[in-house]
Amino acid sequence: MIVRLVVALALLAAALTPASAATPWWEPVARPAVDSQVNVTGEPFKGTDEQGRVRGFVDAHNHLMTHEGFGGRLICGAPFSEQGVADALKDCPEHHPAGLGAIFEAIVTGDLDGHDPVGWPTFRDWPSDTTVSHQQNYYAWLERAWRGGQRVLVTDLTSNAELCVIHPFKDRPCDEMTSVRLQAQRTYELQAYVDRMFGGPGKGWFRIVTSSEQARNVVAQGKLAVVLGIETSEIFGCRMLLDIPLCDKADIDRGLDEVYALGVRSAFLCHKFDNALCGVRFDSGTQGGVINAGQFLRTGTWWKTEQCQGPQQDNPIGTVGPNALIPAGVVAPAYDPAKRCNVRGLTSLGEYAVQAMMRRHMMIEIDHMSVKAAGRTLRLAEQAGYPGIVSSHSWMDAQWTEQVYRLGGFIAGYENDPGGYVAQAAAAEPLRRRYDVGIGFGSDYNGVGSHPAPQSGVTYPFRSYPDGPLVDRQRTGERVWDINVDGGAHIGLLPDWVEKVRQLGGDQLVTDMLGGAESYLRTWSRSQSWTP
């Protein structure tokens, strides 16, 4: 009886003494017993300066939930799982044995030798800086990026119906908007998952925001403001088939109202394939040839080029054939290298969509728009005095940088080779000074894009500049990642990448990057207060 009483009193004492009482606000009170490490020590910075400005890095272009897109089997692994890390970070069954079933990975990267498909706990071959089909956004890795100074994250809900159709492995519909809805749901589920670790609803560091005021409050608390965006090829079903649009104005209004209700505040009107709203900025190289073939399969038309009318140019088109995607008997077009611009610009439906987004105070992404489409979008914004223009990952022509800044918009460079990012940032520095703006980066993790190769010279541990926490090498299971060896293998290595950028570009550049949060929120705030 006495033993039972002692046990009962001990349990009562434990219940009356919250685990969070001795736990810093930035540490979870109930992380799973077995999980990835974060490997960042110290309190995340928070608050505002004497002028009420926040600070923090902005990842303006990421894809947290791509594993749900493209039919659900293109990206292996998930950013979280209720069953834990071993379930979240497991490889696709079809990649076994020896990674030889990773068809998409082989086509895009040219790696025909396969890979070790095992994820947790060994992670011998993935994620890596070259992978396009493995999870790079595990929540604890994102937590590391937040702890290292990131304060705004734009996660673009994405898919591509034609790639889903072509990919042999899928377990859900290929409709892009169906996937967008599911990815939005999963993002809210991730927020709830993090909240449970930190003591309940609203207490976690991962905060989905739907207004600039909410975002500013979240960043001031030292947490991560998460903005929902969309980057798909057929937004609202606005596919084009043989030059015939398969949507109308009513579809656009219904679609915008629906995604706005989901919390989406930023969107691309076209991506990869020409659609009923706008022509795209071409992809180059082998990937460009593959995408052009996909454009033909999806729309019934190849990309068409013309002589550019101004200094801006679209990317050169990659070689189209021979290509396994091209049907027998179909001859791919040859392209005149002197004709670098897409003949397709912003359609009348596209103009309607731009104006409809303005009326809803949403941010309009112009990366991936053709020169004609982006130029017309900028003119419409200029005529209306609308500031909500965003270039999130270096796909806009750099000659439009001042026009975007003059409108009050926001620009982020692609998180590529640190030297390339530094050079791009240096070229725009005079404009940043003139318009008093910060700069972001677009990591594009799980966006089937490229990431920084292994670096050299980053010494661990280092302090997140200038007065942030101490950052050490990142460990998950049996694997330790080091940017000098692994490059930009996953989102948790963003603080390491920033440290290399600081080494190459100096403290002032990182100060400008920390000014990104304030600049992004100003663009958003101005868009919200805009009146026609």
Secondary structure as a PSIPRED ss2 file (coil, helix, strand):
# PSIPRED VFORMAT (PSIPRED V4.0)

   1 M C   1.000  0.000  0.000
   2 I H   0.000  1.000  0.000
   3 V H   0.000  1.000  0.000
   4 R H   0.000  1.000  0.000
   5 L H   0.000  1.000  0.000
   6 V H   0.000  1.000  0.000
   7 V H   0.000  1.000  0.000
   8 A H   0.000  1.000  0.000
   9 L H   0.000  1.000  0.000
  10 A H   0.000  1.000  0.000
  11 L H   0.000  1.000  0.000
  12 L H   0.000  1.000  0.000
  13 A H   0.000  1.000  0.000
  14 A H   0.000  1.000  0.000
  15 A H   0.000  1.000  0.000
  16 L H   0.000  1.000  0.000
  17 T C   1.000  0.000  0.000
  18 P C   1.000  0.000  0.000
  19 A H   0.000  1.000  0.000
  20 S H   0.000  1.000  0.000
  21 A H   0.000  1.000  0.000
  22 A H   0.000  1.000  0.000
  23 T C   1.000  0.000  0.000
  24 P C   1.000  0.000  0.000
  25 W C   1.000  0.000  0.000
  26 W C   1.000  0.000  0.000
  27 E C   1.000  0.000  0.000
  28 P C   1.000  0.000  0.000
  29 V C   1.000  0.000  0.000
  30 A C   1.000  0.000  0.000
  31 R C   1.000  0.000  0.000
  32 P C   1.000  0.000  0.000
  33 A C   1.000  0.000  0.000
  34 V C   1.000  0.000  0.000
  35 D C   1.000  0.000  0.000
  36 S C   1.000  0.000  0.000
  37 Q C   1.000  0.000  0.000
  38 V C   1.000  0.000  0.000
  39 N C   1.000  0.000  0.000
  40 V E   0.000  0.000  1.000
  41 T E   0.000  0.000  1.000
  42 G C   1.000  0.000  0.000
  43 E C   1.000  0.000  0.000
  44 P C   1.000  0.000  0.000
  45 F C   1.000  0.000  0.000
  46 K C   1.000  0.000  0.000
  47 G C   1.000  0.000  0.000
  48 T C   1.000  0.000  0.000
  49 D C   1.000  0.000  0.000
  50 E C   1.000  0.000  0.000
  51 Q C   1.000  0.000  0.000
  52 G C   1.000  0.000  0.000
  53 R C   1.000  0.000  0.000
  54 V C   1.000  0.000  0.000
  55 R C   1.000  0.000  0.000
  56 G C   1.000  0.000  0.000
  57 F E   0.000  0.000  1.000
  58 V E   0.000  0.000  1.000
  59 D E   0.000  0.000  1.000
  60 A E   0.000  0.000  1.000
  61 H E   0.000  0.000  1.000
  62 N E   0.000  0.000  1.000
  63 H C   1.000  0.000  0.000
  64 L C   1.000  0.000  0.000
  65 M C   1.000  0.000  0.000
  66 T H   0.000  1.000  0.000
  67 H H   0.000  1.000  0.000
  68 E H   0.000  1.000  0.000
  69 G C   1.000  0.000  0.000
  70 F C   1.000  0.000  0.000
  71 G C   1.000  0.000  0.000
  72 G C   1.000  0.000  0.000
  73 R C   1.000  0.000  0.000
  74 L C   1.000  0.000  0.000
  75 I C   1.000  0.000  0.000
  76 C E   0.000  0.000  1.000
  77 G C   1.000  0.000  0.000
  78 A C   1.000  0.000  0.000
  79 P C   1.000  0.000  0.000
  80 F C   1.000  0.000  0.000
  81 S C   1.000  0.000  0.000
  82 E C   1.000  0.000  0.000
  83 Q C   1.000  0.000  0.000
  84 G C   1.000  0.000  0.000
  85 V H   0.000  1.000  0.000
  86 A H   0.000  1.000  0.000
  87 D H   0.000  1.000  0.000
  88 A H   0.000  1.000  0.000
  89 L C   1.000  0.000  0.000
  90 K C   1.000  0.000  0.000
  91 D C   1.000  0.000  0.000
  92 C C   1.000  0.000  0.000
  93 P H   0.000  1.000  0.000
  94 E H   0.000  1.000  0.000
  95 H H   0.000  1.000  0.000
  96 H C   1.000  0.000  0.000
  97 P C   1.000  0.000  0.000
  98 A C   1.000  0.000  0.000
  99 G C   1.000  0.000  0.000
 100 L C   1.000  0.000  0.000
 101 G C   1.000  0.000  0.000
 102 A C   1.000  0.000  0.000
 103 I H   0.000  1.000  0.000
 104 F H   0.000  1.000  0.000
 105 E H   0.000  1.000  0.000
 106 A H   0.000  1.000  0.000
 107 I H   0.000  1.000  0.000
 108 V H   0.000  1.000  0.000
 109 T H   0.000  1.000  0.000
 110 G C   1.000  0.000  0.000
 111 D C   1.000  0.000  0.000
 112 L C   1.000  0.000  0.000
 113 D C   1.000  0.000  0.000
 114 G C   1.000  0.000  0.000
 115 H C   1.000  0.000  0.000
 116 D C   1.000  0.000  0.000
 117 P C   1.000  0.000  0.000
 118 V C   1.000  0.000  0.000
 119 G C   1.000  0.000  0.000
 120 W C   1.000  0.000  0.000
 121 P C   1.000  0.000  0.000
 122 T C   1.000  0.000  0.000
 123 F C   1.000  0.000  0.000
 124 R C   1.000  0.000  0.000
 125 D C   1.000  0.000  0.000
 126 W C   1.000  0.000  0.000
 127 P C   1.000  0.000  0.000
 128 S C   1.000  0.000  0.000
 129 D C   1.000  0.000  0.000
 130 T C   1.000  0.000  0.000
 131 T C   1.000  0.000  0.000
 132 V C   1.000  0.000  0.000
 133 S C   1.000  0.000  0.000
 134 H E   0.000  0.000  1.000
 135 Q C   1.000  0.000  0.000
 136 Q C   1.000  0.000  0.000
 137 N C   1.000  0.000  0.000
 138 Y C   1.000  0.000  0.000
 139 Y H   0.000  1.000  0.000
 140 A H   0.000  1.000  0.000
 141 W H   0.000  1.000  0.000
 142 L H   0.000  1.000  0.000
 143 E H   0.000  1.000  0.000
 144 R H   0.000  1.000  0.000
 145 A H   0.000  1.000  0.000
 146 W H   0.000  1.000  0.000
 147 R H   0.000  1.000  0.000
 148 G C   1.000  0.000  0.000
 149 G C   1.000  0.000  0.000
 150 Q E   0.000  0.000  1.000
 151 R E   0.000  0.000  1.000
 152 V E   0.000  0.000  1.000
 153 L E   0.000  0.000  1.000
 154 V E   0.000  0.000  1.000
 155 T E   0.000  0.000  1.000
 156 D E   0.000  0.000  1.000
 157 L E   0.000  0.000  1.000
 158 T E   0.000  0.000  1.000
 159 S E   0.000  0.000  1.000
 160 N C   1.000  0.000  0.000
 161 A H   0.000  1.000  0.000
 162 E H   0.000  1.000  0.000
 163 L H   0.000  1.000  0.000
 164 C H   0.000  1.000  0.000
 165 V H   0.000  1.000  0.000
 166 I H   0.000  1.000  0.000
 167 H C   1.000  0.000  0.000
 168 P C   1.000  0.000  0.000
 169 F C   1.000  0.000  0.000
 170 K C   1.000  0.000  0.000
 171 D C   1.000  0.000  0.000
 172 R C   1.000  0.000  0.000
 173 P C   1.000  0.000  0.000
 174 C C   1.000  0.000  0.000
 175 D C   1.000  0.000  0.000
 176 E H   0.000  1.000  0.000
 177 M H   0.000  1.000  0.000
 178 T H   0.000  1.000  0.000
 179 S H   0.000  1.000  0.000
 180 V H   0.000  1.000  0.000
 181 R H   0.000  1.000  0.000
 182 L H   0.000  1.000  0.000
 183 Q H   0.000  1.000  0.000
 184 A H   0.000  1.000  0.000
 185 Q H   0.000  1.000  0.000
 186 R H   0.000  1.000  0.000
 187 T H   0.000  1.000  0.000
 188 Y H   0.000  1.000  0.000
 189 E H   0.000  1.000  0.000
 190 L H   0.000  1.000  0.000
 191 Q H   0.000  1.000  0.000
 192 A H   0.000  1.000  0.000
 193 Y H   0.000  1.000  0.000
 194 V H   0.000  1.000  0.000
 195 D H   0.000  1.000  0.000
 196 R H   0.000  1.000  0.000
 197 M H   0.000  1.000  0.000
 198 F C   1.000  0.000  0.000
 199 G C   1.000  0.000  0.000
 200 G C   1.000  0.000  0.000
 201 P C   1.000  0.000  0.000
 202 G C   1.000  0.000  0.000
 203 K C   1.000  0.000  0.000
 204 G C   1.000  0.000  0.000
 205 W C   1.000  0.000  0.000
 206 F E   0.000  0.000  1.000
 207 R E   0.000  0.000  1.000
 208 I E   0.000  0.000  1.000
 209 V C   1.000  0.000  0.000
 210 T C   1.000  0.000  0.000
 211 S C   1.000  0.000  0.000
 212 S H   0.000  1.000  0.000
 213 E H   0.000  1.000  0.000
 214 Q H   0.000  1.000  0.000
 215 A H   0.000  1.000  0.000
 216 R H   0.000  1.000  0.000
 217 N H   0.000  1.000  0.000
 218 V H   0.000  1.000  0.000
 219 V H   0.000  1.000  0.000
 220 A H   0.000  1.000  0.000
 221 Q C   1.000  0.000  0.000
 222 G C   1.000  0.000  0.000
 223 K C   1.000  0.000  0.000
 224 L E   0.000  0.000  1.000
 225 A E   0.000  0.000  1.000
 226 V E   0.000  0.000  1.000
 227 V E   0.000  0.000  1.000
 228 L E   0.000  0.000  1.000
 229 G E   0.000  0.000  1.000
 230 I E   0.000  0.000  1.000
 231 E E   0.000  0.000  1.000
 232 T E   0.000  0.000  1.000
 233 S C   1.000  0.000  0.000
 234 E C   1.000  0.000  0.000
 235 I H   0.000  1.000  0.000
 236 F H   0.000  1.000  0.000
 237 G H   0.000  1.000  0.000
 238 C C   1.000  0.000  0.000
 239 R C   1.000  0.000  0.000
 240 M E   0.000  0.000  1.000
 241 L E   0.000  0.000  1.000
 242 L C   1.000  0.000  0.000
 243 D C   1.000  0.000  0.000
 244 I E   0.000  0.000  1.000
 245 P E   0.000  0.000  1.000
 246 L C   1.000  0.000  0.000
 247 C C   1.000  0.000  0.000
 248 D C   1.000  0.000  0.000
 249 K H   0.000  1.000  0.000
 250 A H   0.000  1.000  0.000
 251 D H   0.000  1.000  0.000
 252 I H   0.000  1.000  0.000
 253 D H   0.000  1.000  0.000
 254 R H   0.000  1.000  0.000
 255 G H   0.000  1.000  0.000
 256 L H   0.000  1.000  0.000
 257 D H   0.000  1.000  0.000
 258 E H   0.000  1.000  0.000
 259 V H   0.000  1.000  0.000
 260 Y H   0.000  1.000  0.000
 261 A H   0.000  1.000  0.000
 262 L H   0.000  1.000  0.000
 263 G C   1.000  0.000  0.000
 264 V E   0.000  0.000  1.000
 265 R E   0.000  0.000  1.000
 266 S E   0.000  0.000  1.000
 267 A E   0.000  0.000  1.000
 268 F E   0.000  0.000  1.000
 269 L C   1.000  0.000  0.000
 270 C C   1.000  0.000  0.000
 271 H C   1.000  0.000  0.000
 272 K C   1.000  0.000  0.000
 273 F C   1.000  0.000  0.000
 274 D C   1.000  0.000  0.000
 275 N C   1.000  0.000  0.000
 276 A C   1.000  0.000  0.000
 277 L C   1.000  0.000  0.000
 278 C E   0.000  0.000  1.000
 279 G C   1.000  0.000  0.000
 280 V E   0.000  0.000  1.000
 281 R C   1.000  0.000  0.000
 282 F C   1.000  0.000  0.000
 283 D C   1.000  0.000  0.000
 284 S C   1.000  0.000  0.000
 285 G H   0.000  1.000  0.000
 286 T H   0.000  1.000  0.000
 287 Q H   0.000  1.000  0.000
 288 G H   0.000  1.000  0.000
 289 G H   0.000  1.000  0.000
 290 V H   0.000  1.000  0.000
 291 I H   0.000  1.000  0.000
 292 N H   0.000  1.000  0.000
 293 A H   0.000  1.000  0.000
 294 G H   0.000  1.000  0.000
 295 Q H   0.000  1.000  0.000
 296 F H   0.000  1.000  0.000
 297 L H   0.000  1.000  0.000
 298 R H   0.000  1.000  0.000
 299 T H   0.000  1.000  0.000
 300 G C   1.000  0.000  0.000
 301 T C   1.000  0.000  0.000
 302 W C   1.000  0.000  0.000
 303 W C   1.000  0.000  0.000
 304 K C   1.000  0.000  0.000
 305 T E   0.000  0.000  1.000
 306 E E   0.000  0.000  1.000
 307 Q C   1.000  0.000  0.000
 308 C C   1.000  0.000  0.000
 309 Q C   1.000  0.000  0.000
 310 G C   1.000  0.000  0.000
 311 P C   1.000  0.000  0.000
 312 Q C   1.000  0.000  0.000
 313 Q C   1.000  0.000  0.000
 314 D C   1.000  0.000  0.000
 315 N C   1.000  0.000  0.000
 316 P C   1.000  0.000  0.000
 317 I C   1.000  0.000  0.000
 318 G C   1.000  0.000  0.000
 319 T C   1.000  0.000  0.000
 320 V C   1.000  0.000  0.000
 321 G C   1.000  0.000  0.000
 322 P C   1.000  0.000  0.000
 323 N C   1.000  0.000  0.000
 324 A C   1.000  0.000  0.000
 325 L C   1.000  0.000  0.000
 326 I C   1.000  0.000  0.000
 327 P C   1.000  0.000  0.000
 328 A C   1.000  0.000  0.000
 329 G C   1.000  0.000  0.000
 330 V C   1.000  0.000  0.000
 331 V C   1.000  0.000  0.000
 332 A C   1.000  0.000  0.000
 333 P C   1.000  0.000  0.000
 334 A C   1.000  0.000  0.000
 335 Y C   1.000  0.000  0.000
 336 D C   1.000  0.000  0.000
 337 P C   1.000  0.000  0.000
 338 A C   1.000  0.000  0.000
 339 K C   1.000  0.000  0.000
 340 R C   1.000  0.000  0.000
 341 C E   0.000  0.000  1.000
 342 N E   0.000  0.000  1.000
 343 V C   1.000  0.000  0.000
 344 R C   1.000  0.000  0.000
 345 G C   1.000  0.000  0.000
 346 L E   0.000  0.000  1.000
 347 T C   1.000  0.000  0.000
 348 S H   0.000  1.000  0.000
 349 L H   0.000  1.000  0.000
 350 G H   0.000  1.000  0.000
 351 E H   0.000  1.000  0.000
 352 Y H   0.000  1.000  0.000
 353 A H   0.000  1.000  0.000
 354 V H   0.000  1.000  0.000
 355 Q H   0.000  1.000  0.000
 356 A H   0.000  1.000  0.000
 357 M H   0.000  1.000  0.000
 358 M H   0.000  1.000  0.000
 359 R H   0.000  1.000  0.000
 360 R C   1.000  0.000  0.000
 361 H C   1.000  0.000  0.000
 362 M C   1.000  0.000  0.000
 363 M E   0.000  0.000  1.000
 364 I E   0.000  0.000  1.000
 365 E E   0.000  0.000  1.000
 366 I C   1.000  0.000  0.000
 367 D C   1.000  0.000  0.000
 368 H C   1.000  0.000  0.000
 369 M E   0.000  0.000  1.000
 370 S C   1.000  0.000  0.000
 371 V H   0.000  1.000  0.000
 372 K H   0.000  1.000  0.000
 373 A H   0.000  1.000  0.000
 374 A H   0.000  1.000  0.000
 375 G H   0.000  1.000  0.000
 376 R H   0.000  1.000  0.000
 377 T H   0.000  1.000  0.000
 378 L H   0.000  1.000  0.000
 379 R H   0.000  1.000  0.000
 380 L H   0.000  1.000  0.000
 381 A H   0.000  1.000  0.000
 382 E H   0.000  1.000  0.000
 383 Q H   0.000  1.000  0.000
 384 A H   0.000  1.000  0.000
 385 G C   1.000  0.000  0.000
 386 Y C   1.000  0.000  0.000
 387 P C   1.000  0.000  0.000
 388 G C   1.000  0.000  0.000
 389 I E   0.000  0.000  1.000
 390 V E   0.000  0.000  1.000
 391 S E   0.000  0.000  1.000
 392 S C   1.000  0.000  0.000
 393 H C   1.000  0.000  0.000
 394 S C   1.000  0.000  0.000
 395 W C   1.000  0.000  0.000
 396 M C   1.000  0.000  0.000
 397 D C   1.000  0.000  0.000
 398 A H   0.000  1.000  0.000
 399 Q H   0.000  1.000  0.000
 400 W H   0.000  1.000  0.000
 401 T H   0.000  1.000  0.000
 402 E H   0.000  1.000  0.000
 403 Q H   0.000  1.000  0.000
 404 V H   0.000  1.000  0.000
 405 Y H   0.000  1.000  0.000
 406 R H   0.000  1.000  0.000
 407 L H   0.000  1.000  0.000
 408 G C   1.000  0.000  0.000
 409 G C   1.000  0.000  0.000
 410 F E   0.000  0.000  1.000
 411 I E   0.000  0.000  1.000
 412 A E   0.000  0.000  1.000
 413 G E   0.000  0.000  1.000
 414 Y E   0.000  0.000  1.000
 415 E C   1.000  0.000  0.000
 416 N C   1.000  0.000  0.000
 417 D C   1.000  0.000  0.000
 418 P H   0.000  1.000  0.000
 419 G H   0.000  1.000  0.000
 420 G H   0.000  1.000  0.000
 421 Y H   0.000  1.000  0.000
 422 V H   0.000  1.000  0.000
 423 A H   0.000  1.000  0.000
 424 Q H   0.000  1.000  0.000
 425 A H   0.000  1.000  0.000
 426 A H   0.000  1.000  0.000
 427 A H   0.000  1.000  0.000
 428 A H   0.000  1.000  0.000
 429 E H   0.000  1.000  0.000
 430 P H   0.000  1.000  0.000
 431 L H   0.000  1.000  0.000
 432 R H   0.000  1.000  0.000
 433 R H   0.000  1.000  0.000
 434 R H   0.000  1.000  0.000
 435 Y H   0.000  1.000  0.000
 436 D C   1.000  0.000  0.000
 437 V C   1.000  0.000  0.000
 438 G C   1.000  0.000  0.000
 439 I C   1.000  0.000  0.000
 440 G E   0.000  0.000  1.000
 441 F E   0.000  0.000  1.000
 442 G E   0.000  0.000  1.000
 443 S C   1.000  0.000  0.000
 444 D C   1.000  0.000  0.000
 445 Y C   1.000  0.000  0.000
 446 N C   1.000  0.000  0.000
 447 G C   1.000  0.000  0.000
 448 V C   1.000  0.000  0.000
 449 G C   1.000  0.000  0.000
 450 S C   1.000  0.000  0.000
 451 H C   1.000  0.000  0.000
 452 P C   1.000  0.000  0.000
 453 A C   1.000  0.000  0.000
 454 P C   1.000  0.000  0.000
 455 Q C   1.000  0.000  0.000
 456 S C   1.000  0.000  0.000
 457 G C   1.000  0.000  0.000
 458 V C   1.000  0.000  0.000
 459 T C   1.000  0.000  0.000
 460 Y C   1.000  0.000  0.000
 461 P C   1.000  0.000  0.000
 462 F E   0.000  0.000  1.000
 463 R E   0.000  0.000  1.000
 464 S C   1.000  0.000  0.000
 465 Y C   1.000  0.000  0.000
 466 P C   1.000  0.000  0.000
 467 D C   1.000  0.000  0.000
 468 G C   1.000  0.000  0.000
 469 P C   1.000  0.000  0.000
 470 L E   0.000  0.000  1.000
 471 V E   0.000  0.000  1.000
 472 D C   1.000  0.000  0.000
 473 R C   1.000  0.000  0.000
 474 Q E   0.000  0.000  1.000
 475 R E   0.000  0.000  1.000
 476 T E   0.000  0.000  1.000
 477 G C   1.000  0.000  0.000
 478 E C   1.000  0.000  0.000
 479 R E   0.000  0.000  1.000
 480 V E   0.000  0.000  1.000
 481 W E   0.000  0.000  1.000
 482 D C   1.000  0.000  0.000
 483 I H   0.000  1.000  0.000
 484 N H   0.000  1.000  0.000
 485 V H   0.000  1.000  0.000
 486 D H   0.000  1.000  0.000
 487 G C   1.000  0.000  0.000
 488 G C   1.000  0.000  0.000
 489 A C   1.000  0.000  0.000
 490 H C   1.000  0.000  0.000
 491 I H   0.000  1.000  0.000
 492 G H   0.000  1.000  0.000
 493 L H   0.000  1.000  0.000
 494 L H   0.000  1.000  0.000
 495 P H   0.000  1.000  0.000
 496 D H   0.000  1.000  0.000
 497 W H   0.000  1.000  0.000
 498 V H   0.000  1.000  0.000
 499 E H   0.000  1.000  0.000
 500 K H   0.000  1.000  0.000
 501 V H   0.000  1.000  0.000
 502 R H   0.000  1.000  0.000
 503 Q H   0.000  1.000  0.000
 504 L H   0.000  1.000  0.000
 505 G H   0.000  1.000  0.000
 506 G C   1.000  0.000  0.000
 507 D H   0.000  1.000  0.000
 508 Q H   0.000  1.000  0.000
 509 L H   0.000  1.000  0.000
 510 V H   0.000  1.000  0.000
 511 T H   0.000  1.000  0.000
 512 D H   0.000  1.000  0.000
 513 M H   0.000  1.000  0.000
 514 L H   0.000  1.000  0.000
 515 G C   1.000  0.000  0.000
 516 G H   0.000  1.000  0.000
 517 A H   0.000  1.000  0.000
 518 E H   0.000  1.000  0.000
 519 S H   0.000  1.000  0.000
 520 Y H   0.000  1.000  0.000
 521 L H   0.000  1.000  0.000
 522 R H   0.000  1.000  0.000
 523 T H   0.000  1.000  0.000
 524 W H   0.000  1.000  0.000
 525 S H   0.000  1.000  0.000
 526 R H   0.000  1.000  0.000
 527 S H   0.000  1.000  0.000
 528 Q H   0.000  1.000  0.000
 529 S H   0.000  1.000  0.000
 530 W C   1.000  0.000  0.000
 531 T C   1.000  0.000  0.000
 532 P C   1.000  0.000  0.000
